[in-house]
Every structure is written in C-alpha cells, then in structure tokens.
Amino acid sequence: MALVNVTINGVPVQAENGALLIEVARQNGIEIPAFCYYEGMSLQAACRMCLVEVEKAPKLMAGCTLPVAEGMVVRTESEPVVKARKTTLEFLLSNHPLDCPVCDKGGECELQDMTFKYGVGESRFTEVKQHVPEKQWSPVVFYDAPRCILCYRCVRVCNEGMGVGALGISYRGVNAEIIPSHGDHLECDECGSCIDICPVGSLTSGIYRYKTRPWEMEHVGTVCTHCSNGCKTTLGVRNNEIVRGNNRDKSGINGEFLCVKGRYAFDFTQHPERLQTPLVRNEAGELEPASWSRALKLVAEKFKALAGPEFGVIGSTRTTNEENYLLQKFARTALGTYSIDHHRTGDVVTLIDALSGKTGQLAAIEDLYTSKAVLVVASDLAQQHPLLAGKIRANFRHHKAAVYAVTPGPVREDKIARKSIRIAEADSLAGVEQLRELLAKETELVIVFGDAVQGDKVRQLVAFGESLGIPVKYIALVDYANSRGALDMGLLPGLAPGYHAAAPGRSLQQMLDDSSLAALWVVGANPLKGGRKLAASGAFVVVQDLFLTETAQRADVVLPAASAYEKNGTVTNVCGQVQRLKKGVETVGAKTDLAIIGLLARGMGVDLGKVDADAVFAEIAASVPGYNQLPMPVILTGGAAQTHPVNGGVPASLVPGLIASARDTLFTTGSLTRYSKILNEVLEKPGALYR
C-alpha cells in the first residue's frame, strides 16, 4: 500500500494513494460536509456541498470524488469554500419548506445542521416556492417532494445496498422528484433504509412520524428478536413504548443495515392480546386469570409430583442463552428428564461433527464481506437471511467477489452471480458438484447452506469443500434469533451444553406423539401450531409465552413471559457470534423466562444458584466449551464475539434429526408475525421464497 503526503488545513497527513479526500479528511478528524456522498455507495457528486480549495487547481474541487495525491495541499474552510457552501445551501433552500418545527427529521437533519453552521440567514430568491402534495408510497414510507434535495442516497441504497431498485427519478430541473418504480406505490423489501439514509425530512416513517423528537427518547441498543442474523437495533423508547428502531450509529455486525422486521416489527410488544396475568384451567375446563403466587405454587407442586422420565420440555429459539442453559439444567437435574428439545431449523450439529479436528472453518458474518468467493446452497438469503444477503452484495460491489448460487428457484444473488444453477433442494449437492471446476479456481470460499443439506449431506458437502484444495468456511443456516444459542446450550435430546454427550431422551416430535407423557413444559415455543396435536391427552401442560398461541390454548397453566426487548442477557447468531440483549421496555405482569425458572426452582426447593443473567452467563463461560474464551468487554460494549465450539466429534448416534426450516420470509417470523400490525400491513405480506 503506497502512502502519499497530503496537507489539509495546514495539517500534514499520510494517506493511501488514490483514497478519496473526503474519507482521508474524516479519518484525520476534519469534516468535509456532503449530502450526496455516502460511504460504501457509488459516487454521485450531485450536491456540491463538499467543494474544497486545492492549491494550484483552477477551481474548487468536489472532495467526494477527488483522490489524494503526493504533495496535495487542501483547504476545507477557506473563504471561497465557505462562500460556495453558503450558495449551495441557498439553492437547496430555495424550494425547501421551512417546516422544521413539525418535520420528523428535526434534530437529526443534515441540511438543518449545515444551515446552522454556515449561517444562511436570508435568500435572494423571490419566486414562489414549488410545492406538490406529500405522497404515501406504502404503510411505512411517506415522501415529501419539496423537502427533497435530490442527493440520490435513497435510490442508491435501494439499488446497490438492497438489490431491489424500487426507486428512481422523474422529470427534470425544479420539477424533478424521486418516484417508485411502480408509479404510485412501493413494491420492495419495505426495509426503510431509504428513510434512514435520507439527510433531510423528505422520506419519513409511517410508524414514527409526528410521535416524538430524538432528544425525548431513550436509545437502547439491543439485538433484533426475529431472524438468526443477529442485527443490532437501536430502540427509541419513550414512556415505556418503543416508537422507533434503527441503527444509525452503525454499531454492531450489521452497520446500519436493518430489514423490515428489525426496523419496524417491534409493535408486538404493545399488542392488545399480550398476556399480562397467569391463566389457570378451572374445573369447567376454561382458562381463568390467576395470581402469580397461585400459578407458580400449582406448577411447582405438579412438577415435583410428575418429575421423572415421562416429563417433556420444549425450549425456545428466542429465549436467551442464560434462559436456555438454566432450562436444560433444571430439566436434567431437578425434573429428572432428558426429553428436552426445540424446533431445529438447521444442522449445525453435524457440521461441527464433520469439522472435528479442524479450526477456523466456521465463518463469521464479516467473512461474507471479505471472502473472494461465496456459494449459496438451497436458501433464498434475501428473504430468509437479509443481512447475509446484504453482506454478499456489498462484497460484490466493493471487492468483485465471485458469487455462486444453487437453489430451486430465482434468488437475488442471480443478479451478481458468476453462475447460478436451478435444481431441486433434494438434489442440491448434485448442483454443487456442477460447480467443481469453477470453485477449484477460487483462492478461498464460504459455503452457506440451508436445511436441505442435513445429516450425511453435510458431511458430503464438507468433503467436497476439502477436495477443492482451497480454504473453505461454512455457515449452516438456522431460522430464529437464538436458534444457534439453543443448540449451544444443550436444548437437545442426548446432547448437553457444548455438544457433549448426555443421556438420550425424546425429540420434540416424539414428545408430541408419546401418549404416556405425564407433563409437558413449553417455554417460548408453539409446537402445536399448524394443527399438530399432543397425543398425551391427560398430560399436565405448562406454557410460558407472550400470547395465547395454539399451544397455550391447550395448557393447564399459562405464564406471561417477557419478550427479547424486555430482558437482559445474550443471544448467539447463525454464525455463533454472541451479542448482548439490553432491556428496553417492560410489560406489566410479564416476567422473564429466567425469573420464572428461578421462582419454580425455589418453589420446588431446588438450588440453582444465583438466578440473574450475569451470574448464569458466568456459569456458561466456565462450563460450556466455546464460551469460555469470549472477550467480554467486546460483548458488554455492544459488539459481537464468535464462539469456538468443541473441536471434537459429536457422538454420531446422538446427532439430532427432525430438522426443518419454517420457510419464513422477510414478512413472516413464526408466531410473532401475526401480532405485528406493521408486518401485516405491508403489501408484500406474506411474501414468498424463490421469486
């Protein structure tokens, strides 16, 4: 990397030859303002706000497109530069409505900031301002053309960042405005990236608009409760209500990327059907409200009486690592059962077994952005794993990565793929084999595969990767926010935390089919969804959940639980990266699953030690392989740290089966979807895979 010497505002700096001046300045604490420039996107040079004075140049230069060179001398705040910026702002404000007091961007508006900084106090324009009515493009996106400064950020983020291309520009001159590709409405991912990237108040959120101001909210950084990608979302909380979600500070593994669920689908926390008091089935067979003390006493007594091998426990893919660990510990030690399972959506277990004796072959999210080549097998990433898809698109834009896709139908990766193969999911490995010659020419590769590749097919895929003679990393896709954590924490029949052998027990389906089951404890799951039945008609059933789901309706006792946005703890994403959940709001009457487990243990006279998130995680770190060397300062400050699972074989006879993805889309996520008003309003709901 060749370095050049540059002087900016009299300060000598060194920079990579050819780097953009605007980035070099920012890296050295010098601001060059810009509206159209956005890191990671194509260069536009449209707003002219970034003009700078370069010694020996005949005119002011645009800093966003100017590469630095040896000996360059730059002034970013000289008198000609300031005058040019004032003039630029005067033009931008010529038709801009001065409605800052009611604009949702107030306090976060870049145009407002620049006007304040450069003091454009009056205008020479006497013409009447051009005005057109505000438009609603979708339930979540509003567009006010007079506020628009035509920076094209929204167009670029939709086309380049999301791969959708739902926005463009129409007309010319003073009449120019952004329009959807479908004329008067959006047909897209409804992700809201266009709103967050807008530097002014032209694009606003149908969920947040006219509700509050940025300084009136508490901003809580936590992890999205929906898919397994583990995006960080910053919740804007006011009066114990979540009113906004974004990640504008670009912290977390996702930067500021969020899909429709991470940005908008938080409203289930305030749903009117939310459970806020325990329910106990009375003698008439109906569920009736009960006090927490009565419900917990009844459950503790029943659990104590029914403890043993005929007891079944079904855990969740959305409860925290701490809750999952304590649940399996309580089940195996206090309840005397090894029948513990959860809805498994990807074969991580077999992948770990197939990689026994090897290190560094489980990919992290960032590997999808840096790897020279990526192979997607049997998954519609844009619909099922939007962050992973976004990382691959960014890798292609910035590094020209080679992308390959083996899927049963069209996927967004086709647009950038070096080669795509259409083949039935059952024949995915045959499709992969067709790419052998091309893949062997790559220098490195990340293979991402869905639930169609499980059991022996995972071993065959790993063997294929090894036969290429290049470094290969793997990602076994799973569906939900803590699907990977549920596996790591031992919510499996026959496997303890860290994938060590444990006494065998029933799988989830075997529990449902076993007519001799005496009791079933369901924590944060809905196994009876879709018409499935519980064969043990006389079993005592306890359900902990947010809503009265199909499974909760069958329960003898229902305990209202807190959501992921209402608790502290950790979760582990699809790539094994651990992140911290932080409590944003609370629902009156609901308790965290961790607290409920602790109260039941106390009622049964069982000592589980100190029951709080920090204490349980300390036990996890001390006893679960892969979690004992995590850099806690990184996690505690909002970062992500990848686990290193046991580097030994998983007992082959105990590798779980019954793996099936729920085939969720951008607009569906298990039971939570039906309780999100926003997800049910968007036009694309429920969406479809491979389209």
Beta strands, then each sheet from edge to edge (+ up, - down):
strand 1: 3-8
strand 2: 11-16
strand 3: 51-54
strand 4: 61-62
strand 5: 73-75
strand 6: 135-136
strand 7: 141-143
strand 8: 167-170
strand 9: 177-180
strand 10: 203-205
strand 11: 218-223
strand 12: 232-238
strand 13: 241-246
strand 14: 279-281
strand 15: 287-289
strand 16: 311-314
strand 17: 340-341
strand 18: 373-377
strand 19: 402-407
strand 20: 419-422
strand 21: 445-449
strand 22: 472-476
strand 23: 495-496
strand 24: 500-501
strand 25: 519-523
strand 26: 540-545
strand 27: 557-560
strand 28: 569-572
strand 29: 577-581
strand 30: 641-642
sheet 1: 2+ 1- 5- 3+ 4-
sheet 2: 6+ 7- 10+
sheet 3: 8+ 9-
sheet 4: 11+ 12- 13+
sheet 5: 15+ 14- 27+ 26+ 25+ 16+ 17+
sheet 6: 20+ 19+ 18+ 21+ 22+
sheet 7: 23+ 24-
sheet 8: 28+ 29- 30+
end
